[in-house]
Amino acid sequence: MTSFLSGDILIVSGTGILEFLTIFILAIFVGNEVVARVPSILHTPLMSGSNAIHGIVLVGAMIVMGTATGTAQQILGFFAVLLATLNIVGGFTVTDRMLEMFKSKPGDTAGKGKGRAKDADAEGGAK
């Protein structure tokens, strides 16, 4: 694979683009299989870890944007920062919604007792 820099644009040979496209498509399939097999109970902790990784991506995008010299680099850096920020905000929003599902509502007594023993006493004794 040969590549060279021409102005602000990195030019890659035809075989390199095909290799990158193949890896990208394989990553789509592998990512889909991995995410589809995650149990719902593990979704919230994994989302929190993903948000931390996206925070690192945001810092990297800001560094790249800060060192950009050309207009094309600044525009790409801006979009990288924008998309990383949207990804972090969306991840925290989804995580917050999922955590809200586990909170008990005011006036809800379900789950506050001693389990089945309390229910059996309310029905007149164990059966």
C-alpha positions in Angstrom: 0.0 0.0 0.0 1.4 3.3 -1.0 0.4 6.7 0.3 1.7 10.2 0.0 0.6 13.7 1.1 -0.6 16.1 -1.5 -1.4 19.5 0.0 -4.0 18.8 2.7 -5.2 15.5 1.2 -3.8 12.1 2.0 -3.8 10.0 -1.2 -3.9 6.2 -0.7 -3.5 3.6 -3.5 -6.5 1.6 -4.8 -5.6 -1.6 -2.9 -5.4 0.4 0.4 -8.9 1.7 0.0 -10.2 -1.8 -0.7 -8.5 -3.1 2.4 -9.8 -0.3 4.6 -13.3 -0.8 3.2 -13.1 -4.6 3.9 -12.0 -4.0 7.5 -14.8 -1.4 8.0 -17.5 -3.8 6.7 -16.2 -6.7 8.8 -16.1 -4.4 11.9 -19.8 -3.6 11.2 -20.8 -7.3 11.3 -18.6 -8.1 14.3 -19.9 -5.1 16.2 -23.5 -6.0 15.4 -23.0 -9.5 16.7 -21.3 -8.4 19.9 -23.9 -5.8 20.7 -26.8 -8.1 19.9 -25.6 -10.7 22.4 -25.2 -8.3 25.4 -27.8 -9.1 28.1 -29.9 -6.1 29.1 -28.6 -6.3 32.7 -25.1 -5.5 31.4 -26.1 -2.7 29.1 -25.8 0.2 31.7 -22.3 -0.7 33.0 -21.1 -1.2 29.4 -22.6 2.2 28.4 -20.8 3.9 31.2 -17.5 2.4 30.1 -18.3 3.4 26.5 -18.9 7.0 27.7 -15.5 7.1 29.3 -13.9 5.9 26.0 -15.8 8.6 24.1 -14.5 11.2 26.5 -11.0 10.1 25.4 -12.0 10.4 21.8 -13.3 13.9 22.4 -10.0 15.0 24.0 -8.2 13.5 21.0 -10.5 15.3 18.6 -9.9 18.6 20.4 -6.1 18.1 20.2 -6.3 17.4 16.5 -8.5 20.4 15.9 -6.1 22.6 17.9 -3.1 21.5 15.8 -5.0 21.8 12.5 -3.3 24.1 9.9 -5.5 23.9 6.8 -9.2 24.8 6.4 -10.1 21.1 5.6 -8.4 19.9 8.7 -10.2 22.5 10.8 -13.6 21.6 9.4 -12.9 17.8 9.9 -11.7 18.6 13.5 -14.8 20.6 14.2 -17.1 17.8 13.0 -15.0 15.2 15.0 -15.5 17.3 18.2 -19.2 17.8 17.4 -19.9 14.2 16.8 -17.9 13.0 19.9 -19.8 15.5 22.0 -23.1 14.3 20.7 -22.1 10.7 21.3 -21.2 11.4 25.0 -24.3 13.4 25.7 -26.5 10.7 24.0 -24.7 8.0 26.0 -25.3 9.7 29.3 -28.9 10.4 28.4 -29.5 6.7 27.6 -27.7 5.6 30.8 -29.8 8.0 32.9 -33.0 6.7 31.4 -32.0 3.1 32.1 -31.1 3.9 35.7 -34.5 5.6 36.1 -36.1 2.3 35.3 -34.5 0.7 38.4 -35.6 3.4 40.9 -38.8 2.8 42.9 -41.6 5.3 42.4 -42.9 7.3 45.4 -45.6 5.4 47.3 -44.6 2.1 45.7 -44.1 -0.5 48.5 -43.1 -3.4 46.1 -39.7 -4.6 46.9 -39.4 -2.9 50.3 -40.7 -5.9 52.3 -39.0 -9.1 53.3 -40.1 -10.9 50.1 -42.3 -13.9 50.1 -42.6 -14.2 53.9 -44.4 -10.9 54.2 -46.7 -11.8 51.3 -47.6 -15.1 52.9 -48.4 -13.4 56.2 -50.7 -11.0 54.4 -52.6 -13.9 52.9 -53.1 -15.6 56.3 -50.1 -17.7 56.7 -47.7 -19.8 54.7 -49.3 -22.5 52.5 
